[in-house]
Amino acid sequence: MSLDIFGALTGIFVIVYDGQHALRFTLGRARSIVGPGIHFKVPLFQTFKVEETKHTTLDLEPQVIQLNDNLVYEVDCKVVYQIVNLRKAMIEVDDLVTGLQNRVVIAVQQIVSRKDRHTVLDVDGLCEEIREELRGVEDQWGVRILQFGFSNISPSPTTLEITQLELLAEEKLNLYSRLRDEGLSEEASVALISGAVVSVHPEDNEPSRQRSRAQDTAAMGLLNDELDEGRSAKGQSSTEPNPLADPDEDPLDPGEPGP
């Protein structure tokens, strides 16, 4: 610390620490690159610009990107880089950190926006494409991208709701196909699926619950009719108990005369 203060007061030397390098300027022209140590200079004629050359991490701001299929994803990524050519890093770009952040954001936007809901899940492929996109920046600015990765890549709340609705529609279609394969009619299959969907909402009001019960009754009636038709086709006796009938219900009204 005392040497730093003395060097700042006298202006005859500069101290470069481990993990740093400095570029010497003489009369405004970039000259040699020096490593850690004490380096003397001619006051008023020479200056040194010190820069960190160890591994540095950039934590980029979260981005909201629209995919090729119009879904919106939230993306958060990190970059680890190192300066390998101090002359380029200090001369070719005004502010290396800000410039590198902007170039990485542009690359991520370009690559991710070309993906859809399926290809965006290939995180390794995305990282490789983005690193390939940044090759030109490495050569131009004298840096090396050591590691690039996503800390978060997930659908936005609206996109998540859309995908869940699509999954629900697929489940209903699969259920409908299975019911049809088992021999139920189109009306009975639709009624069963509609009744199942209505019954999962306990917060519905009384009219909704009444409609649900009416749909369930209609569906059970269709099923009973189909089962009776199936027994008649197979020559079964109509006096066999109905497995879907109410066991407490008297099959023969006592007020009616017997056969």
N, C-alpha and C positions, 0 to 999 in steps of 0.2 A: 504494500500500500504506500509506504514512504517513497519507494522508487517511482511509483506512478505519479505521485504528487511532485516529486523533484523533476521528473521528465516533463511533466506538463508545464512547470514553471520555467525551466531552462530551455525546453524545446530542442534539445540536442540528441535525444534518443527516444525510442519507443519500445515498449515491452510487449512481446507476443507470447501468449500462454499456450499450454498444451490444448489441442483441439481447435487451434486457430491458425490462420495464415494471414499474411499481410501483403498488399500490393504497394510497391514503392513508386511514387510519382515524382519525377524531376522536371520542374518548370511546366507542370501540367501534363506531361506525357507519361504513360504507363511504362514502367521499366521492368524490374525483376520482382519475383514472388519470393518472400522470405518466410521461414518457418518459426517455431517457438524460439524465444531468446530475446536478448537485448540488441537492438539495432540502432546505430548512430545515424544521424541525418544532419544535413546542412540547413540551419534555420532559414526560413523564407524561400528556400529553393527546393526543398524536398518535403514531401508529406507521405504518410503511410495510412492506408485504409485497411483496418483489421476486420476479418470476417470469420464466422464459425464454419469450420469444415468437417465437424463431426456429424454423426447421423442426426437428422432433424425430422420431427413429426409434424405434419400439418393435419389439423382436425377441421375439416370443412364444415360449413354450415349445412343443415338439412335442406334437401331439395325436394320439390314436388314436380314430378315429371309425368307427362301424358304419354302413354304407350301407343303403339301403332294401331291397336284395336280400341282406342279412345278410353281405356281404363286409366286411372290415375294412381300412381305409386309414390310413396314417400321413401327417399333414398338418403342415406347418411354414410359417408365413406371417409377413409383416412389414408394418408400418403406418408411414406418414410423415404427421404431423399438425402443425398450427400453431394456437396460441391466437389467436383473433380478437376475443374479448370477455373481457377479464381479470376483470371483475366476476363474470360467470357462472362462469368457470373456478375462481375462488377461493372463491365463496360457495355455489354450487349443489352442489358435490361436495367431500367431505372431502379425498381424495387423488386428484388428476386422473390421474396416471400409472397407479396401481393400478386405479382405476375404469375407465379406458379399456381397459386390458388385459383386465379381466374382461368388459366389454361386447363387445369384439371376439371373445373366445373363445366367448361364448354365441352370437353371430351366426354364426360359422364352424360351430359344432356344429349349429345349426338348419338352415342352408342345405345343408351337405354331407351330413347324415344323410338328407335327402330325395332324394338322387341315387342312381343305380345305377352299375354298372360301366361303362356306356356314356356316360351324361350327365356323370359326374364328370370325364371327360376334357376337357370344354369349360371350360378354365381362365378364359378371358375372360368367359364367361357367369357363372361362379361369382363372380368379382371384382365384376362389376356388381351382382349380387344382394346380395352382402354389403355393398357400399357403400350400396346403397339401404336395407338394413336398419339402417344406422348413421346415416341422415339425422336421425332423432329425437334421437340423442345429440349430434350437431353443434349443433342448435338449442338443446338444453337446457343443455349444458355450455360453449357458446361456443368450440368448436373446429371446425376444418375438416380433413377427411380429404383430404390431398393425393394420396396414392397408397396402394394396397393391392395386395399380390401374394403369390403362393405361391413359396417357395424350394424346397419339396419337397411333392409329393403322389403317393404311390406305395403299392401294395398291401403289406400285411404279409407276412412269409415264408409263413404258412399260406395266406393268400389267393392268393399267387403260385403256390404248389403246386397249389391247386385249379384255377386258371385254366389252368395248364399241362396238367393232366390232362384238362381239357375240350378243349383244343386237340388233344391226342393222340387223344382219342376221335373228334373230327371228322376228323382225318387218316385214321384207320383206317376210318371209315365211307366217306369218299371213295374210298379204295383199294378197298374191297369193292365199291362201286358200279361203279368202272371195270373191275374184273375180271369182274363179272357182265355188263357191257355187251360185253366182249370175247368172251363165249360160255362162260366157265367155269361149272361147276356151283356150287351153294351150298357143298357140302362142300369142293371144291377151293379156292374163294376163302377160306373160313374157315381152312382148313389153311395156306394160304400166308401169310395175315396173322398167324396164331398162330406159325408158324415164324419169321417175320421178327422178331416181338417177342421171342421167346425167344433168338434168336441174338445180340442186342445186349447180352447180359449175360455178358461173358467170366469174371466172377468166380464163376459158378455152379459147383456141385460136379459130380462125375462123374455121378450119377443124373440131374441136370437136363440135362447134355449128351447123355446117352443118350436121354432122352425127346425132346430136340430133333432128334436124328438120326432117330429113329423117325417123328416127325411129318414131317420133310422127305422121308423115303422114301415115306411114305404119300401125301404130296402129289404127288410125282413119279409114283407109280403111277397116281393118278387122272388126271393130265395125259396120261400115255401111253395110257391107255384111251380118253380122249376124243379124242386125236389119231387113234388107230386107227379109232374109230367114224366120225370125219370123213372119213378116206380111203376107208373102205368105202362111205360114202354118196355120195362123188364118183366112185366107180369106179376108184380108184387101185389099183395093184398092191401086194400085201402084201409084195412083196420089196424095196420101196424102203427105203433106210436110214432109221432113226428118228433124227431130229435130237436127241432127248433121251436116246438110248441111249449106253452107254459105248462109245467107239470102239475100246478095247482088248479088248472082249468078243467072242468068236467067236460069230457068229449061229447056227452049227450045231455042236452038240456032236459031236466026232469019234468019240465012243463010240457014237453012235446011227447006224443005217443011213440011207442017203439015200433020197429018195422013189423 
